């Protein structure tokens, strides 16, 4: 049995859909590269900037962001609201 191909134009009502946009429709992303954030529990880290965004190509895979803080350490967080360990729930806030 052959399944019909997914027609993104009909499904989303769009002619062209970028990879990040499609990924955001599946996963609810919080941060993107260039965003400035602050951790509500660790003020000693200072402000941080999102320097990298990674997406898994596997179903159920993680969406990660790497944040470089003023203390000189880069830290990695999960960037998917659908995940209970999302960076928002861990305490990262956009400023």
N, C-alpha and C positions, 0 to 999 in steps of 0.2 A: 504494500500500500504506500502510495506516495503522498506526502503532505504538501499542501500549497505553500509557496514561499511567502514570507511575511512582507506585506507591502507597507513600508513605513509611511509613504505618502498618504495612504488611506487611513492608516492607524492613528498617526499623529496630526494629519492635516498639514504636513510640511513637504515642500519639494526637496529640500536638502536639510539634512540633520547632521551636525558635527558629532564626532565621537564623544566629546565631553558632554554635550547636550543629551545624547542618548544615554550615556552612563548616569547622568543626573536624573533622568526620568526613571531609571531602575533603582538607583541608590539615591538617598537624600543627602547630598553633600553639604557641608557647612562652610569649609574654608577653601580658598583658592590661592594660587601663587601671588605674592605681593600683599596679602592681607596682614595687618598689624594686630597682634593679640596680646592679651595679658592673662596670667593665671591668677584666679581669685584667691588661691590658698598659698601661693609661693611668690610673694611680692619681691623677694630677694632675687628672683630670676630677671626682673625688669621686663620691659616690653620685648616682644619677639616678632619676627617677620617670617611668614611662610616662604620657604625657599625651594621646596620641592613637593610635588604631588605625584603619588603613584597609584595606579589602578590595576587590580588583578584582572586577567582575561578569563579566569576560571569562574564558573558559576559558584556563587557563595563566597567568592574571594574578598579580601579586604581592600579598603580604600585608605591609604595612608598619606599623611602630610608630615613633612619635616620642618620644624620651626627652629630658627636660630635666635636665641635670646641674648640680651645685653650682657649676661654673665659669661658669654663666649661659648656656651655649650649648646649644641643642637639636639633637640629631643624629637622623637617620633610619636605621633598620635594617630588613632583611628579616626577617620573623617566621614563617618556614615551615621546619620541620625537613627537609622534602623538597627544599629548595633548598640547594645547596652553599655559598651565601653567607649562610646563616641567622645571625642575631645571636648565637646560642649558639656556633657555630663561629668567629665573628669575635672572641669573647672576652667577651660579656656574660653575667653570672651573676646569678641571683636572690639577694638577701640577706635 
